[in-house]
Amino acid sequence: MQYYYGNQMPLRVLDEAEFWKHQEEEHTVVIRELVNNLEPQFLETLEEWEKPFAQTHHRVVRYIETVNRMQGQVSQSLYQDTLQLTTFCLEQSNQFIAFCRKLMDESEPIQTNQTAQVVMNHIIVESEILSESPKPSYTKSKWDTGTGALSQSKWDAKPVPMSQL
């Protein structure tokens, strides 16, 4: 991402987040469809990830609509909320990356399926593109309920619910 967007920067950041949350939501389906005999616990966790990605995607779209209505005049409050939402998106992606790595390490059907390994590596790399973008300093997000992935170790990552949409 380039850094010369001026007052459109919040919109540009949200645009990236919108794309990646949609991608990650689709990736949960791709993995489930590709690996027919995936262990039940991993299958269930992938299904659990799909909804929070959709909720986050929806939240980002709502922010994009709000920023568009403001025609480049983003208030300090909206700017801070956008930073918090972006931080949440990044952390959610990091947790999903950790879960995907766990799948690669622990799932026999993935370990024995070369195509699944290639796809999993691709999914991880794609999510890392977002998660390795410059990050705002993290302060506890109002979307972090303390019960989701943000409060768990990265290897036991479960999806982060977006309560209070």
C-alpha atoms as an extended CHARMM CRD file, in Angstrom:
* protein
*
       165  EXT
         1         1  MET       CA              0.0000000000        0.0000000000        0.0000000000  PROA      1               0.0000000000
         2         2  GLN       CA              1.2830000000        3.4660000000       -0.8590000000  PROA      2               0.0000000000
         3         3  TYR       CA              1.3540000000        6.2520000000        1.7280000000  PROA      3               0.0000000000
         4         4  TYR       CA              0.3430000000        9.2890000000       -0.3370000000  PROA      4               0.0000000000
         5         5  TYR       CA             -3.4130000000        9.0780000000       -0.0620000000  PROA      5               0.0000000000
         6         6  GLY       CA             -3.7110000000       12.1080000000        2.2280000000  PROA      6               0.0000000000
         7         7  ASN       CA             -7.1670000000       12.5130000000        3.7170000000  PROA      7               0.0000000000
         8         8  GLN       CA             -8.2700000000        9.3950000000        1.8040000000  PROA      8               0.0000000000
         9         9  MET       CA             -5.9110000000        7.1780000000        3.8370000000  PROA      9               0.0000000000
        10        10  PRO       CA             -8.6570000000        5.9060000000        6.1970000000  PROA      10              0.0000000000
        11        11  LEU       CA            -10.7110000000        4.9000000000        3.1570000000  PROA      11              0.0000000000
        12        12  ARG       CA             -7.7240000000        3.1790000000        1.5650000000  PROA      12              0.0000000000
        13        13  VAL       CA             -6.9620000000        1.2330000000        4.7510000000  PROA      13              0.0000000000
        14        14  LEU       CA            -10.6030000000        0.1900000000        5.0840000000  PROA      14              0.0000000000
        15        15  ASP       CA            -10.6550000000       -0.8410000000        1.4340000000  PROA      15              0.0000000000
        16        16  GLU       CA             -7.7260000000       -3.1970000000        2.0670000000  PROA      16              0.0000000000
        17        17  ALA       CA             -9.3670000000       -4.5980000000        5.2120000000  PROA      17              0.0000000000
        18        18  GLU       CA            -12.6330000000       -5.1620000000        3.3410000000  PROA      18              0.0000000000
        19        19  PHE       CA            -10.8610000000       -7.1540000000        0.6470000000  PROA      19              0.0000000000
        20        20  TRP       CA             -8.8680000000       -9.3060000000        3.0980000000  PROA      20              0.0000000000
        21        21  LYS       CA            -11.7510000000      -10.1150000000        5.4240000000  PROA      21              0.0000000000
        22        22  HSD       CA            -13.7650000000      -11.2980000000        2.4200000000  PROA      22              0.0000000000
        23        23  GLN       CA            -10.7690000000      -13.3630000000        1.2390000000  PROA      23              0.0000000000
        24        24  GLU       CA            -10.2870000000      -14.9700000000        4.6470000000  PROA      24              0.0000000000
        25        25  GLU       CA            -13.9810000000      -15.7970000000        4.8720000000  PROA      25              0.0000000000
        26        26  GLU       CA            -13.7380000000      -17.5180000000        1.4820000000  PROA      26              0.0000000000
        27        27  HSD       CA            -10.5700000000      -19.3230000000        2.5380000000  PROA      27              0.0000000000
        28        28  THR       CA            -12.4510000000      -21.1030000000        5.3290000000  PROA      28              0.0000000000
        29        29  VAL       CA            -14.7410000000      -22.5500000000        2.6610000000  PROA      29              0.0000000000
        30        30  VAL       CA            -11.8780000000      -23.4070000000        0.2900000000  PROA      30              0.0000000000
        31        31  ILE       CA            -10.1010000000      -25.4390000000        2.9670000000  PROA      31              0.0000000000
        32        32  ARG       CA            -13.2780000000      -27.3030000000        3.9350000000  PROA      32              0.0000000000
        33        33  GLU       CA            -14.0810000000      -28.0890000000        0.2990000000  PROA      33              0.0000000000
        34        34  LEU       CA            -10.5330000000      -29.0830000000       -0.6420000000  PROA      34              0.0000000000
        35        35  VAL       CA             -9.8250000000      -31.4580000000        2.2470000000  PROA      35              0.0000000000
        36        36  ASN       CA            -12.6880000000      -33.9570000000        2.1780000000  PROA      36              0.0000000000
        37        37  ASN       CA            -11.6400000000      -35.9830000000        5.2170000000  PROA      37              0.0000000000
        38        38  LEU       CA            -10.5540000000      -33.1130000000        7.4460000000  PROA      38              0.0000000000
        39        39  GLU       CA            -10.6710000000      -33.9940000000       11.1470000000  PROA      39              0.0000000000
        40        40  PRO       CA            -13.9750000000      -32.9640000000       12.7760000000  PROA      40              0.0000000000
        41        41  GLN       CA            -12.3770000000      -30.5540000000       15.2630000000  PROA      41              0.0000000000
        42        42  PHE       CA            -10.6590000000      -28.6620000000       12.4390000000  PROA      42              0.0000000000
        43        43  LEU       CA            -13.7560000000      -28.7050000000       10.2780000000  PROA      43              0.0000000000
        44        44  GLU       CA            -15.7970000000      -27.2850000000       13.1400000000  PROA      44              0.0000000000
        45        45  THR       CA            -13.2310000000      -24.5720000000       13.8630000000  PROA      45              0.0000000000
        46        46  LEU       CA            -13.1480000000      -23.5360000000       10.2030000000  PROA      46              0.0000000000
        47        47  GLU       CA            -16.9310000000      -23.2160000000       10.2750000000  PROA      47              0.0000000000
        48        48  GLU       CA            -16.6110000000      -21.1320000000       13.4450000000  PROA      48              0.0000000000
        49        49  TRP       CA            -14.1430000000      -18.7960000000       11.7030000000  PROA      49              0.0000000000
        50        50  GLU       CA            -16.4520000000      -18.0850000000        8.7740000000  PROA      50              0.0000000000
        51        51  LYS       CA            -19.0440000000      -16.0750000000       10.7100000000  PROA      51              0.0000000000
        52        52  PRO       CA            -16.6090000000      -13.7140000000       12.4950000000  PROA      52              0.0000000000
        53        53  PHE       CA            -14.8880000000      -12.9740000000        9.1820000000  PROA      53              0.0000000000
        54        54  ALA       CA            -18.2820000000      -12.1500000000        7.6610000000  PROA      54              0.0000000000
        55        55  GLN       CA            -19.1450000000       -9.9420000000       10.6430000000  PROA      55              0.0000000000
        56        56  THR       CA            -15.8210000000       -8.1270000000       10.4570000000  PROA      56              0.0000000000
        57        57  HSD       CA            -16.2360000000       -7.6970000000        6.7080000000  PROA      57              0.0000000000
        58        58  HSD       CA            -19.7080000000       -6.2320000000        7.2740000000  PROA      58              0.0000000000
        59        59  ARG       CA            -18.3630000000       -3.8470000000        9.9280000000  PROA      59              0.0000000000
        60        60  VAL       CA            -15.6030000000       -2.6570000000        7.5830000000  PROA      60              0.0000000000
        61        61  VAL       CA            -18.1250000000       -2.0520000000        4.7880000000  PROA      61              0.0000000000
        62        62  ARG       CA            -20.2150000000        0.0610000000        7.1710000000  PROA      62              0.0000000000
        63        63  TYR       CA            -17.1390000000        2.1340000000        8.0210000000  PROA      63              0.0000000000
        64        64  ILE       CA            -16.3420000000        2.5820000000        4.3220000000  PROA      64              0.0000000000
        65        65  GLU       CA            -19.8760000000        3.8650000000        3.7650000000  PROA      65              0.0000000000
        66        66  THR       CA            -19.5100000000        6.2730000000        6.6940000000  PROA      66              0.0000000000
        67        67  VAL       CA            -16.1470000000        7.6070000000        5.5050000000  PROA      67              0.0000000000
        68        68  ASN       CA            -17.5460000000        8.0590000000        1.9790000000  PROA      68              0.0000000000
        69        69  ARG       CA            -20.4660000000       10.0830000000        3.3510000000  PROA      69              0.0000000000
        70        70  MET       CA            -17.9930000000       12.3550000000        5.1580000000  PROA      70              0.0000000000
        71        71  GLN       CA            -16.2720000000       13.2290000000        1.8340000000  PROA      71              0.0000000000
        72        72  GLY       CA            -12.7570000000       13.2220000000        3.2590000000  PROA      72              0.0000000000
        73        73  GLN       CA            -13.6340000000       15.0870000000        6.4590000000  PROA      73              0.0000000000
        74        74  VAL       CA            -13.0230000000       12.2410000000        8.9030000000  PROA      74              0.0000000000
        75        75  SER       CA            -13.5340000000       13.2130000000       12.5310000000  PROA      75              0.0000000000
        76        76  GLN       CA            -10.8860000000       12.3730000000       15.1120000000  PROA      76              0.0000000000
        77        77  SER       CA            -13.3090000000        9.9670000000       16.7560000000  PROA      77              0.0000000000
        78        78  LEU       CA            -14.0010000000        8.1090000000       13.4850000000  PROA      78              0.0000000000
        79        79  TYR       CA            -10.2910000000        8.1010000000       12.7210000000  PROA      79              0.0000000000
        80        80  GLN       CA             -9.5540000000        6.4650000000       16.1150000000  PROA      80              0.0000000000
        81        81  ASP       CA            -12.3860000000        3.9640000000       15.6280000000  PROA      81              0.0000000000
        82        82  THR       CA            -10.9580000000        3.1230000000       12.2020000000  PROA      82              0.0000000000
        83        83  LEU       CA             -7.5390000000        2.5160000000       13.7560000000  PROA      83              0.0000000000
        84        84  GLN       CA             -9.0880000000        0.2250000000       16.3590000000  PROA      84              0.0000000000
        85        85  LEU       CA            -11.0560000000       -1.6850000000       13.7340000000  PROA      85              0.0000000000
        86        86  THR       CA             -7.9270000000       -2.0220000000       11.5940000000  PROA      86              0.0000000000
        87        87  THR       CA             -5.9730000000       -3.3090000000       14.5690000000  PROA      87              0.0000000000
        88        88  PHE       CA             -8.7400000000       -5.8030000000       15.2470000000  PROA      88              0.0000000000
        89        89  CYS       CA             -8.6410000000       -6.9440000000       11.6070000000  PROA      89              0.0000000000
        90        90  LEU       CA             -4.8880000000       -7.4510000000       11.7730000000  PROA      90              0.0000000000
        91        91  GLU       CA             -5.0670000000       -9.4100000000       14.9950000000  PROA      91              0.0000000000
        92        92  GLN       CA             -7.8890000000      -11.5370000000       13.6320000000  PROA      92              0.0000000000
        93        93  SER       CA             -5.7330000000      -12.3130000000       10.5790000000  PROA      93              0.0000000000
        94        94  ASN       CA             -2.7650000000      -13.2030000000       12.7910000000  PROA      94              0.0000000000
        95        95  GLN       CA             -4.9380000000      -15.6000000000       14.7610000000  PROA      95              0.0000000000
        96        96  PHE       CA             -6.2170000000      -17.1870000000       11.5480000000  PROA      96              0.0000000000
        97        97  ILE       CA             -2.6380000000      -17.5820000000       10.2830000000  PROA      97              0.0000000000
        98        98  ALA       CA             -1.7530000000      -19.3680000000       13.5200000000  PROA      98              0.0000000000
        99        99  PHE       CA             -4.7530000000      -21.6630000000       13.1240000000  PROA      99              0.0000000000
       100       100  CYS       CA             -3.7960000000      -22.4420000000        9.5150000000  PROA      100             0.0000000000
       101       101  ARG       CA             -0.2640000000      -23.3030000000       10.6320000000  PROA      101             0.0000000000
       102       102  LYS       CA             -1.7360000000      -25.5940000000       13.2650000000  PROA      102             0.0000000000
       103       103  LEU       CA             -3.7710000000      -27.2920000000       10.5320000000  PROA      103             0.0000000000
       104       104  MET       CA             -0.6030000000      -27.7980000000        8.4900000000  PROA      104             0.0000000000
       105       105  ASP       CA              1.2150000000      -29.2530000000       11.5110000000  PROA      105             0.0000000000
       106       106  GLU       CA             -1.5310000000      -31.4420000000       12.9480000000  PROA      106             0.0000000000
       107       107  SER       CA             -3.9420000000      -32.4750000000       10.2010000000  PROA      107             0.0000000000
       108       108  GLU       CA             -3.0180000000      -35.7950000000        8.6000000000  PROA      108             0.0000000000
       109       109  PRO       CA             -5.3030000000      -35.2640000000        5.5720000000  PROA      109             0.0000000000
       110       110  ILE       CA             -3.4830000000      -31.9980000000        4.8490000000  PROA      110             0.0000000000
       111       111  GLN       CA             -0.0500000000      -33.5110000000        5.4730000000  PROA      111             0.0000000000
       112       112  THR       CA             -0.7740000000      -36.2860000000        2.9710000000  PROA      112             0.0000000000
       113       113  ASN       CA             -2.3380000000      -34.0670000000        0.2910000000  PROA      113             0.0000000000
       114       114  GLN       CA              0.1990000000      -32.0660000000       -1.7360000000  PROA      114             0.0000000000
       115       115  THR       CA             -2.4900000000      -29.8530000000       -3.2580000000  PROA      115             0.0000000000
       116       116  ALA       CA             -3.8890000000      -29.0330000000        0.1750000000  PROA      116             0.0000000000
       117       117  GLN       CA             -0.3940000000      -28.1230000000        1.3970000000  PROA      117             0.0000000000
       118       118  VAL       CA              0.1320000000      -25.7690000000       -1.5510000000  PROA      118             0.0000000000
       119       119  VAL       CA             -3.2680000000      -24.1400000000       -1.0200000000  PROA      119             0.0000000000
       120       120  MET       CA             -2.7020000000      -23.8070000000        2.7360000000  PROA      120             0.0000000000
       121       121  ASN       CA              0.6700000000      -22.1610000000        2.1470000000  PROA      121             0.0000000000
       122       122  HSD       CA             -0.9570000000      -19.7830000000       -0.3180000000  PROA      122             0.0000000000
       123       123  ILE       CA             -3.7220000000      -18.9100000000        2.1530000000  PROA      123             0.0000000000
       124       124  ILE       CA             -1.1560000000      -18.2650000000        4.8920000000  PROA      124             0.0000000000
       125       125  VAL       CA              0.9560000000      -16.0550000000        2.6130000000  PROA      125             0.0000000000
       126       126  GLU       CA             -2.1050000000      -14.0800000000        1.5440000000  PROA      126             0.0000000000
       127       127  SER       CA             -3.1640000000      -13.4300000000        5.1260000000  PROA      127             0.0000000000
       128       128  GLU       CA              0.4210000000      -12.5250000000        6.0280000000  PROA      128             0.0000000000
       129       129  ILE       CA              0.3480000000       -9.8000000000        3.3840000000  PROA      129             0.0000000000
       130       130  LEU       CA             -2.3130000000       -8.0320000000        5.4020000000  PROA      130             0.0000000000
       131       131  SER       CA             -0.8700000000       -8.8400000000        8.8120000000  PROA      131             0.0000000000
       132       132  GLU       CA              2.6030000000       -7.6010000000        7.8610000000  PROA      132             0.0000000000
       133       133  SER       CA              1.3210000000       -4.2150000000        6.7720000000  PROA      133             0.0000000000
       134       134  PRO       CA              2.3110000000       -1.3440000000        9.0630000000  PROA      134             0.0000000000
       135       135  LYS       CA              0.2000000000       -1.6220000000       12.1780000000  PROA      135             0.0000000000
       136       136  PRO       CA             -1.1280000000        1.1520000000       14.3830000000  PROA      136             0.0000000000
       137       137  SER       CA             -0.1800000000        0.7650000000       18.0200000000  PROA      137             0.0000000000
       138       138  TYR       CA             -2.6510000000       -1.5730000000       19.6730000000  PROA      138             0.0000000000
       139       139  THR       CA             -4.9970000000       -0.5000000000       22.3760000000  PROA      139             0.0000000000
       140       140  LYS       CA             -7.7340000000       -2.8060000000       23.5390000000  PROA      140             0.0000000000
       141       141  SER       CA            -10.3990000000       -2.6900000000       20.8940000000  PROA      141             0.0000000000
       142       142  LYS       CA            -14.0350000000       -2.2310000000       21.7650000000  PROA      142             0.0000000000
       143       143  TRP       CA            -14.6050000000       -5.3450000000       19.6140000000  PROA      143             0.0000000000
       144       144  ASP       CA            -12.3030000000       -7.4540000000       21.7840000000  PROA      144             0.0000000000
       145       145  THR       CA            -14.6990000000       -9.1380000000       24.1800000000  PROA      145             0.0000000000
       146       146  GLY       CA            -11.8970000000      -10.8750000000       26.0790000000  PROA      146             0.0000000000
       147       147  THR       CA            -13.4090000000      -14.2400000000       25.2400000000  PROA      147             0.0000000000
       148       148  GLY       CA            -12.2640000000      -14.6980000000       21.6540000000  PROA      148             0.0000000000
       149       149  ALA       CA             -9.0180000000      -15.2620000000       19.8360000000  PROA      149             0.0000000000
       150       150  LEU       CA             -7.5060000000      -11.9960000000       21.0200000000  PROA      150             0.0000000000
       151       151  SER       CA             -7.3140000000      -13.3920000000       24.5350000000  PROA      151             0.0000000000
       152       152  GLN       CA             -6.0350000000      -16.8680000000       23.6600000000  PROA      152             0.0000000000
       153       153  SER       CA             -2.6530000000      -18.2520000000       22.7730000000  PROA      153             0.0000000000
       154       154  LYS       CA             -2.0500000000      -18.0980000000       19.0520000000  PROA      154             0.0000000000
       155       155  TRP       CA             -1.8980000000      -21.8670000000       18.6450000000  PROA      155             0.0000000000
       156       156  ASP       CA             -5.3090000000      -22.4180000000       20.1680000000  PROA      156             0.0000000000
       157       157  ALA       CA             -6.8910000000      -19.6400000000       18.1560000000  PROA      157             0.0000000000
       158       158  LYS       CA            -10.6340000000      -19.6280000000       17.8830000000  PROA      158             0.0000000000
       159       159  PRO       CA            -12.4970000000      -17.0260000000       15.8610000000  PROA      159             0.0000000000
       160       160  VAL       CA            -13.0830000000      -13.6300000000       17.3630000000  PROA      160             0.0000000000
       161       161  PRO       CA            -16.7760000000      -12.7340000000       17.5110000000  PROA      161             0.0000000000
       162       162  MET       CA            -17.7670000000       -9.2070000000       16.5970000000  PROA      162             0.0000000000
       163       163  SER       CA            -20.3280000000       -8.5690000000       19.2650000000  PROA      163             0.0000000000
       164       164  GLN       CA            -22.4510000000       -5.4550000000       19.1600000000  PROA      164             0.0000000000
       165       165  LEU       CA            -22.6210000000       -5.0370000000       15.4020000000  PROA      165             0.0000000000
